[in-house]
Amino acid sequence: MINSEGIHVDPTKIESIKDWESPKSPMEIRQFLGLAGYYRRFIEGFSKIAKPMKI
């Protein structure tokens, strides 16, 4: 979302990531990282958080 204060993440999108079921396979990990990676600019330290999950 863009407004006079800048760019912000839609709160409903944050909820979908928070409610995402824990990945159980390499494919599910890739899917989650793809979704979360879209918002990496808003997640401080995203690369450090995601690094252990990369296959």
mmCIF file of the N, C-alpha and C atoms, coordinates in Angstrom:
data_MODEL
# 
_entry.id   MODEL 
# 
loop_
_atom_site.group_PDB 
_atom_site.id 
_atom_site.type_symbol 
_atom_site.label_atom_id 
_atom_site.label_alt_id 
_atom_site.label_comp_id 
_atom_site.label_asym_id 
_atom_site.label_entity_id 
_atom_site.label_seq_id 
_atom_site.pdbx_PDB_ins_code 
_atom_site.Cartn_x 
_atom_site.Cartn_y 
_atom_site.Cartn_z 
_atom_site.occupancy 
_atom_site.B_iso_or_equiv 
_atom_site.pdbx_formal_charge 
_atom_site.auth_seq_id 
_atom_site.auth_comp_id 
_atom_site.auth_asym_id 
_atom_site.auth_atom_id 
_atom_site.pdbx_PDB_model_num 
ATOM 1   N N  . MET A 1 1  ? 0.839  -1.158  0.000  1.00 0.00 ? 1  MET A N  1 
ATOM 2   C CA . MET A 1 1  ? 0.000  0.000   0.000  1.00 0.00 ? 1  MET A CA 1 
ATOM 3   C C  . MET A 1 1  ? 0.894  1.234   0.000  1.00 0.00 ? 1  MET A C  1 
ATOM 4   N N  . ILE A 1 2  ? 0.544  2.196   -0.779 1.00 0.00 ? 2  ILE A N  1 
ATOM 5   C CA . ILE A 1 2  ? 1.308  3.436   -0.866 1.00 0.00 ? 2  ILE A CA 1 
ATOM 6   C C  . ILE A 1 2  ? 0.414  4.582   -0.415 1.00 0.00 ? 2  ILE A C  1 
ATOM 7   N N  . ASN A 1 3  ? 0.974  5.411   0.470  1.00 0.00 ? 3  ASN A N  1 
ATOM 8   C CA . ASN A 1 3  ? 0.255  6.609   0.886  1.00 0.00 ? 3  ASN A CA 1 
ATOM 9   C C  . ASN A 1 3  ? 1.268  7.727   1.096  1.00 0.00 ? 3  ASN A C  1 
ATOM 10  N N  . SER A 1 4  ? 0.838  8.817   1.677  1.00 0.00 ? 4  SER A N  1 
ATOM 11  C CA . SER A 1 4  ? 1.725  9.970   1.853  1.00 0.00 ? 4  SER A CA 1 
ATOM 12  C C  . SER A 1 4  ? 2.891  9.683   2.798  1.00 0.00 ? 4  SER A C  1 
ATOM 13  N N  . GLU A 1 5  ? 2.764  8.626   3.606  1.00 0.00 ? 5  GLU A N  1 
ATOM 14  C CA . GLU A 1 5  ? 3.824  8.271   4.546  1.00 0.00 ? 5  GLU A CA 1 
ATOM 15  C C  . GLU A 1 5  ? 4.816  7.265   3.971  1.00 0.00 ? 5  GLU A C  1 
ATOM 16  N N  . GLY A 1 6  ? 4.540  6.720   2.786  1.00 0.00 ? 6  GLY A N  1 
ATOM 17  C CA . GLY A 1 6  ? 5.459  5.781   2.148  1.00 0.00 ? 6  GLY A CA 1 
ATOM 18  C C  . GLY A 1 6  ? 4.786  4.488   1.742  1.00 0.00 ? 6  GLY A C  1 
ATOM 19  N N  . ILE A 1 7  ? 5.599  3.440   1.621  1.00 0.00 ? 7  ILE A N  1 
ATOM 20  C CA . ILE A 1 7  ? 5.126  2.122   1.199  1.00 0.00 ? 7  ILE A CA 1 
ATOM 21  C C  . ILE A 1 7  ? 4.955  1.252   2.441  1.00 0.00 ? 7  ILE A C  1 
ATOM 22  N N  . HIS A 1 8  ? 3.823  0.574   2.508  1.00 0.00 ? 8  HIS A N  1 
ATOM 23  C CA . HIS A 1 8  ? 3.516  -0.277  3.654  1.00 0.00 ? 8  HIS A CA 1 
ATOM 24  C C  . HIS A 1 8  ? 2.933  -1.595  3.165  1.00 0.00 ? 8  HIS A C  1 
ATOM 25  N N  . VAL A 1 9  ? 3.071  -2.626  3.977  1.00 0.00 ? 9  VAL A N  1 
ATOM 26  C CA . VAL A 1 9  ? 2.496  -3.927  3.661  1.00 0.00 ? 9  VAL A CA 1 
ATOM 27  C C  . VAL A 1 9  ? 1.026  -3.934  4.075  1.00 0.00 ? 9  VAL A C  1 
ATOM 28  N N  . ASP A 1 10 ? 0.203  -4.531  3.239  1.00 0.00 ? 10 ASP A N  1 
ATOM 29  C CA . ASP A 1 10 ? -1.216 -4.708  3.549  1.00 0.00 ? 10 ASP A CA 1 
ATOM 30  C C  . ASP A 1 10 ? -1.320 -5.646  4.759  1.00 0.00 ? 10 ASP A C  1 
ATOM 31  N N  . PRO A 1 11 ? -1.980 -5.225  5.831  1.00 0.00 ? 11 PRO A N  1 
ATOM 32  C CA . PRO A 1 11 ? -2.077 -6.064  7.037  1.00 0.00 ? 11 PRO A CA 1 
ATOM 33  C C  . PRO A 1 11 ? -2.658 -7.458  6.787  1.00 0.00 ? 11 PRO A C  1 
ATOM 34  N N  . THR A 1 12 ? -3.536 -7.604  5.806  1.00 0.00 ? 12 THR A N  1 
ATOM 35  C CA . THR A 1 12 ? -4.085 -8.933  5.523  1.00 0.00 ? 12 THR A CA 1 
ATOM 36  C C  . THR A 1 12 ? -3.015 -9.861  4.974  1.00 0.00 ? 12 THR A C  1 
ATOM 37  N N  . LYS A 1 13 ? -2.028 -9.309  4.267  1.00 0.00 ? 13 LYS A N  1 
ATOM 38  C CA . LYS A 1 13 ? -0.923 -10.118 3.743  1.00 0.00 ? 13 LYS A CA 1 
ATOM 39  C C  . LYS A 1 13 ? -0.028 -10.595 4.876  1.00 0.00 ? 13 LYS A C  1 
ATOM 40  N N  . ILE A 1 14 ? 0.175  -9.742  5.871  1.00 0.00 ? 14 ILE A N  1 
ATOM 41  C CA . ILE A 1 14 ? 0.982  -10.128 7.031  1.00 0.00 ? 14 ILE A CA 1 
ATOM 42  C C  . ILE A 1 14 ? 0.318  -11.299 7.748  1.00 0.00 ? 14 ILE A C  1 
ATOM 43  N N  . GLU A 1 15 ? -0.986 -11.235 7.890  1.00 0.00 ? 15 GLU A N  1 
ATOM 44  C CA . GLU A 1 15 ? -1.716 -12.314 8.562  1.00 0.00 ? 15 GLU A CA 1 
ATOM 45  C C  . GLU A 1 15 ? -1.580 -13.631 7.804  1.00 0.00 ? 15 GLU A C  1 
ATOM 46  N N  . SER A 1 16 ? -1.597 -13.579 6.470  1.00 0.00 ? 16 SER A N  1 
ATOM 47  C CA . SER A 1 16 ? -1.481 -14.822 5.703  1.00 0.00 ? 16 SER A CA 1 
ATOM 48  C C  . SER A 1 16 ? -0.117 -15.467 5.911  1.00 0.00 ? 16 SER A C  1 
ATOM 49  N N  . ILE A 1 17 ? 0.921  -14.662 6.077  1.00 0.00 ? 17 ILE A N  1 
ATOM 50  C CA . ILE A 1 17 ? 2.255  -15.206 6.335  1.00 0.00 ? 17 ILE A CA 1 
ATOM 51  C C  . ILE A 1 17 ? 2.327  -15.753 7.762  1.00 0.00 ? 17 ILE A C  1 
ATOM 52  N N  . LYS A 1 18 ? 1.780  -15.017 8.716  1.00 0.00 ? 18 LYS A N  1 
ATOM 53  C CA . LYS A 1 18 ? 1.803  -15.467 10.111 1.00 0.00 ? 18 LYS A CA 1 
ATOM 54  C C  . LYS A 1 18 ? 1.017  -16.762 10.297 1.00 0.00 ? 18 LYS A C  1 
ATOM 55  N N  . ASP A 1 19 ? -0.061 -16.925 9.538  1.00 0.00 ? 19 ASP A N  1 
ATOM 56  C CA . ASP A 1 19 ? -0.919 -18.103 9.670  1.00 0.00 ? 19 ASP A CA 1 
ATOM 57  C C  . ASP A 1 19 ? -0.477 -19.276 8.793  1.00 0.00 ? 19 ASP A C  1 
ATOM 58  N N  . TRP A 1 20 ? 0.586  -19.093 8.009  1.00 0.00 ? 20 TRP A N  1 
ATOM 59  C CA . TRP A 1 20 ? 1.062  -20.132 7.099  1.00 0.00 ? 20 TRP A CA 1 
ATOM 60  C C  . TRP A 1 20 ? 1.452  -21.362 7.916  1.00 0.00 ? 20 TRP A C  1 
ATOM 61  N N  . GLU A 1 21 ? 1.003  -22.517 7.507  1.00 0.00 ? 21 GLU A N  1 
ATOM 62  C CA . GLU A 1 21 ? 1.356  -23.757 8.194  1.00 0.00 ? 21 GLU A CA 1 
ATOM 63  C C  . GLU A 1 21 ? 2.842  -24.043 7.992  1.00 0.00 ? 21 GLU A C  1 
ATOM 64  N N  . SER A 1 22 ? 3.489  -24.593 8.998  1.00 0.00 ? 22 SER A N  1 
ATOM 65  C CA . SER A 1 22 ? 4.925  -24.881 8.913  1.00 0.00 ? 22 SER A CA 1 
ATOM 66  C C  . SER A 1 22 ? 5.211  -25.783 7.723  1.00 0.00 ? 22 SER A C  1 
ATOM 67  N N  . PRO A 1 23 ? 6.204  -25.415 6.908  1.00 0.00 ? 23 PRO A N  1 
ATOM 68  C CA . PRO A 1 23 ? 6.561  -26.239 5.750  1.00 0.00 ? 23 PRO A CA 1 
ATOM 69  C C  . PRO A 1 23 ? 7.073  -27.606 6.195  1.00 0.00 ? 23 PRO A C  1 
ATOM 70  N N  . LYS A 1 24 ? 6.703  -28.641 5.450  1.00 0.00 ? 24 LYS A N  1 
ATOM 71  C CA . LYS A 1 24 ? 7.108  -29.999 5.799  1.00 0.00 ? 24 LYS A CA 1 
ATOM 72  C C  . LYS A 1 24 ? 7.934  -30.668 4.712  1.00 0.00 ? 24 LYS A C  1 
ATOM 73  N N  . SER A 1 25 ? 8.121  -30.014 3.602  1.00 0.00 ? 25 SER A N  1 
ATOM 74  C CA . SER A 1 25 ? 8.904  -30.591 2.509  1.00 0.00 ? 25 SER A CA 1 
ATOM 75  C C  . SER A 1 25 ? 9.727  -29.482 1.861  1.00 0.00 ? 25 SER A C  1 
ATOM 76  N N  . PRO A 1 26 ? 10.747 -29.859 1.106  1.00 0.00 ? 26 PRO A N  1 
ATOM 77  C CA . PRO A 1 26 ? 11.545 -28.834 0.410  1.00 0.00 ? 26 PRO A CA 1 
ATOM 78  C C  . PRO A 1 26 ? 10.692 -27.938 -0.492 1.00 0.00 ? 26 PRO A C  1 
ATOM 79  N N  . MET A 1 27 ? 9.690  -28.514 -1.153 1.00 0.00 ? 27 MET A N  1 
ATOM 80  C CA . MET A 1 27 ? 8.840  -27.710 -2.033 1.00 0.00 ? 27 MET A CA 1 
ATOM 81  C C  . MET A 1 27 ? 8.042  -26.683 -1.223 1.00 0.00 ? 27 MET A C  1 
ATOM 82  N N  . GLU A 1 28 ? 7.528  -27.097 -0.076 1.00 0.00 ? 28 GLU A N  1 
ATOM 83  C CA . GLU A 1 28 ? 6.769  -26.172 0.767  1.00 0.00 ? 28 GLU A CA 1 
ATOM 84  C C  . GLU A 1 28 ? 7.665  -25.067 1.319  1.00 0.00 ? 28 GLU A C  1 
ATOM 85  N N  . ILE A 1 29 ? 8.919  -25.390 1.618  1.00 0.00 ? 29 ILE A N  1 
ATOM 86  C CA . ILE A 1 29 ? 9.871  -24.368 2.079  1.00 0.00 ? 29 ILE A CA 1 
ATOM 87  C C  . ILE A 1 29 ? 10.099 -23.348 0.975  1.00 0.00 ? 29 ILE A C  1 
ATOM 88  N N  . ARG A 1 30 ? 10.304 -23.829 -0.255 1.00 0.00 ? 30 ARG A N  1 
ATOM 89  C CA . ARG A 1 30 ? 10.505 -22.915 -1.387 1.00 0.00 ? 30 ARG A CA 1 
ATOM 90  C C  . ARG A 1 30 ? 9.282  -22.026 -1.599 1.00 0.00 ? 30 ARG A C  1 
ATOM 91  N N  . GLN A 1 31 ? 8.091  -22.599 -1.479 1.00 0.00 ? 31 GLN A N  1 
ATOM 92  C CA . GLN A 1 31 ? 6.866  -21.814 -1.647 1.00 0.00 ? 31 GLN A CA 1 
ATOM 93  C C  . GLN A 1 31 ? 6.770  -20.723 -0.587 1.00 0.00 ? 31 GLN A C  1 
ATOM 94  N N  . PHE A 1 32 ? 7.063  -21.089 0.661  1.00 0.00 ? 32 PHE A N  1 
ATOM 95  C CA . PHE A 1 32 ? 6.996  -20.102 1.735  1.00 0.00 ? 32 PHE A CA 1 
ATOM 96  C C  . PHE A 1 32 ? 8.035  -19.010 1.536  1.00 0.00 ? 32 PHE A C  1 
ATOM 97  N N  . LEU A 1 33 ? 9.266  -19.389 1.201  1.00 0.00 ? 33 LEU A N  1 
ATOM 98  C CA . LEU A 1 33 ? 10.312 -18.387 0.993  1.00 0.00 ? 33 LEU A CA 1 
ATOM 99  C C  . LEU A 1 33 ? 9.980  -17.476 -0.184 1.00 0.00 ? 33 LEU A C  1 
ATOM 100 N N  . GLY A 1 34 ? 9.319  -18.018 -1.196 1.00 0.00 ? 34 GLY A N  1 
ATOM 101 C CA . GLY A 1 34 ? 8.892  -17.189 -2.320 1.00 0.00 ? 34 GLY A CA 1 
ATOM 102 C C  . GLY A 1 34 ? 7.891  -16.133 -1.884 1.00 0.00 ? 34 GLY A C  1 
ATOM 103 N N  . LEU A 1 35 ? 6.932  -16.544 -1.079 1.00 0.00 ? 35 LEU A N  1 
ATOM 104 C CA . LEU A 1 35 ? 5.930  -15.601 -0.576 1.00 0.00 ? 35 LEU A CA 1 
ATOM 105 C C  . LEU A 1 35 ? 6.569  -14.588 0.365  1.00 0.00 ? 35 LEU A C  1 
ATOM 106 N N  . ALA A 1 36 ? 7.315  -15.071 1.349  1.00 0.00 ? 36 ALA A N  1 
ATOM 107 C CA . ALA A 1 36 ? 7.935  -14.176 2.331  1.00 0.00 ? 36 ALA A CA 1 
ATOM 108 C C  . ALA A 1 36 ? 8.976  -13.275 1.668  1.00 0.00 ? 36 ALA A C  1 
ATOM 109 N N  . GLY A 1 37 ? 9.684  -13.795 0.672  1.00 0.00 ? 37 GLY A N  1 
ATOM 110 C CA . GLY A 1 37 ? 10.709 -13.015 -0.020 1.00 0.00 ? 37 GLY A CA 1 
ATOM 111 C C  . GLY A 1 37 ? 10.144 -11.787 -0.717 1.00 0.00 ? 37 GLY A C  1 
ATOM 112 N N  . TYR A 1 38 ? 8.894  -11.875 -1.124 1.00 0.00 ? 38 TYR A N  1 
ATOM 113 C CA . TYR A 1 38 ? 8.241  -10.733 -1.758 1.00 0.00 ? 38 TYR A CA 1 
ATOM 114 C C  . TYR A 1 38 ? 8.202  -9.541  -0.805 1.00 0.00 ? 38 TYR A C  1 
ATOM 115 N N  . TYR A 1 39 ? 8.145  -9.821  0.493  1.00 0.00 ? 39 TYR A N  1 
ATOM 116 C CA . TYR A 1 39 ? 8.052  -8.773  1.515  1.00 0.00 ? 39 TYR A CA 1 
ATOM 117 C C  . TYR A 1 39 ? 9.371  -8.540  2.241  1.00 0.00 ? 39 TYR A C  1 
ATOM 118 N N  . ARG A 1 40 ? 10.476 -9.064  1.709  1.00 0.00 ? 40 ARG A N  1 
ATOM 119 C CA . ARG A 1 40 ? 11.771 -8.983  2.400  1.00 0.00 ? 40 ARG A CA 1 
ATOM 120 C C  . ARG A 1 40 ? 12.204 -7.560  2.721  1.00 0.00 ? 40 ARG A C  1 
ATOM 121 N N  . ARG A 1 41 ? 11.797 -6.612  1.925  1.00 0.00 ? 41 ARG A N  1 
ATOM 122 C CA . ARG A 1 41 ? 12.193 -5.225  2.201  1.00 0.00 ? 41 ARG A CA 1 
ATOM 123 C C  . ARG A 1 41 ? 11.582 -4.698  3.494  1.00 0.00 ? 41 ARG A C  1 
ATOM 124 N N  . PHE A 1 42 ? 10.535 -5.358  3.967  1.00 0.00 ? 42 PHE A N  1 
ATOM 125 C CA . PHE A 1 42 ? 9.869  -4.933  5.198  1.00 0.00 ? 42 PHE A CA 1 
ATOM 126 C C  . PHE A 1 42 ? 10.264 -5.788  6.407  1.00 0.00 ? 42 PHE A C  1 
ATOM 127 N N  . ILE A 1 43 ? 11.094 -6.822  6.171  1.00 0.00 ? 43 ILE A N  1 
ATOM 128 C CA . ILE A 1 43 ? 11.489 -7.740  7.244  1.00 0.00 ? 43 ILE A CA 1 
ATOM 129 C C  . ILE A 1 43 ? 12.966 -7.535  7.536  1.00 0.00 ? 43 ILE A C  1 
ATOM 130 N N  . GLU A 1 44 ? 13.243 -6.911  8.673  1.00 0.00 ? 44 GLU A N  1 
ATOM 131 C CA . GLU A 1 44 ? 14.629 -6.650  9.050  1.00 0.00 ? 44 GLU A CA 1 
ATOM 132 C C  . GLU A 1 44 ? 15.358 -7.984  9.248  1.00 0.00 ? 44 GLU A C  1 
ATOM 133 N N  . GLY A 1 45 ? 16.527 -8.107  8.629  1.00 0.00 ? 45 GLY A N  1 
ATOM 134 C CA . GLY A 1 45 ? 17.340 -9.313  8.760  1.00 0.00 ? 45 GLY A CA 1 
ATOM 135 C C  . GLY A 1 45 ? 16.776 -10.514 8.022  1.00 0.00 ? 45 GLY A C  1 
ATOM 136 N N  . PHE A 1 46 ? 15.997 -10.282 6.974  1.00 0.00 ? 46 PHE A N  1 
ATOM 137 C CA . PHE A 1 46 ? 15.349 -11.388 6.257  1.00 0.00 ? 46 PHE A CA 1 
ATOM 138 C C  . PHE A 1 46 ? 16.359 -12.415 5.766  1.00 0.00 ? 46 PHE A C  1 
ATOM 139 N N  . SER A 1 47 ? 17.465 -11.977 5.198  1.00 0.00 ? 47 SER A N  1 
ATOM 140 C CA . SER A 1 47 ? 18.434 -12.934 4.648  1.00 0.00 ? 47 SER A CA 1 
ATOM 141 C C  . SER A 1 47 ? 19.016 -13.830 5.736  1.00 0.00 ? 47 SER A C  1 
ATOM 142 N N  . LYS A 1 48 ? 19.239 -13.288 6.920  1.00 0.00 ? 48 LYS A N  1 
ATOM 143 C CA . LYS A 1 48 ? 19.762 -14.100 8.027  1.00 0.00 ? 48 LYS A CA 1 
ATOM 144 C C  . LYS A 1 48 ? 18.705 -15.082 8.531  1.00 0.00 ? 48 LYS A C  1 
ATOM 145 N N  . ILE A 1 49 ? 17.460 -14.660 8.516  1.00 0.00 ? 49 ILE A N  1 
ATOM 146 C CA . ILE A 1 49 ? 16.371 -15.533 8.958  1.00 0.00 ? 49 ILE A CA 1 
ATOM 147 C C  . ILE A 1 49 ? 16.157 -16.660 7.948  1.00 0.00 ? 49 ILE A C  1 
ATOM 148 N N  . ALA A 1 50 ? 16.183 -16.327 6.663  1.00 0.00 ? 50 ALA A N  1 
ATOM 149 C CA . ALA A 1 50 ? 15.864 -17.293 5.613  1.00 0.00 ? 50 ALA A CA 1 
ATOM 150 C C  . ALA A 1 50 ? 17.029 -18.220 5.275  1.00 0.00 ? 50 ALA A C  1 
ATOM 151 N N  . LYS A 1 51 ? 18.252 -17.801 5.537  1.00 0.00 ? 51 LYS A N  1 
ATOM 152 C CA . LYS A 1 51 ? 19.422 -18.587 5.129  1.00 0.00 ? 51 LYS A CA 1 
ATOM 153 C C  . LYS A 1 51 ? 19.377 -20.035 5.609  1.00 0.00 ? 51 LYS A C  1 
ATOM 154 N N  . PRO A 1 52 ? 19.068 -20.312 6.869  1.00 0.00 ? 52 PRO A N  1 
ATOM 155 C CA . PRO A 1 52 ? 19.038 -21.718 7.301  1.00 0.00 ? 52 PRO A CA 1 
ATOM 156 C C  . PRO A 1 52 ? 17.962 -22.558 6.610  1.00 0.00 ? 52 PRO A C  1 
ATOM 157 N N  . MET A 1 53 ? 16.965 -21.918 6.020  1.00 0.00 ? 53 MET A N  1 
ATOM 158 C CA . MET A 1 53 ? 15.885 -22.657 5.366  1.00 0.00 ? 53 MET A CA 1 
ATOM 159 C C  . MET A 1 53 ? 16.185 -22.958 3.910  1.00 0.00 ? 53 MET A C  1 
ATOM 160 N N  . LYS A 1 54 ? 17.203 -22.336 3.349  1.00 0.00 ? 54 LYS A N  1 
ATOM 161 C CA . LYS A 1 54 ? 17.492 -22.548 1.931  1.00 0.00 ? 54 LYS A CA 1 
ATOM 162 C C  . LYS A 1 54 ? 18.047 -23.944 1.706  1.00 0.00 ? 54 LYS A C  1 
ATOM 163 N N  . ILE A 1 55 ? 17.648 -24.514 0.596  1.00 0.00 ? 55 ILE A N  1 
ATOM 164 C CA . ILE A 1 55 ? 18.058 -25.881 0.265  1.00 0.00 ? 55 ILE A CA 1 
ATOM 165 C C  . ILE A 1 55 ? 19.068 -25.842 -0.857 1.00 0.00 ? 55 ILE A C  1 
# 
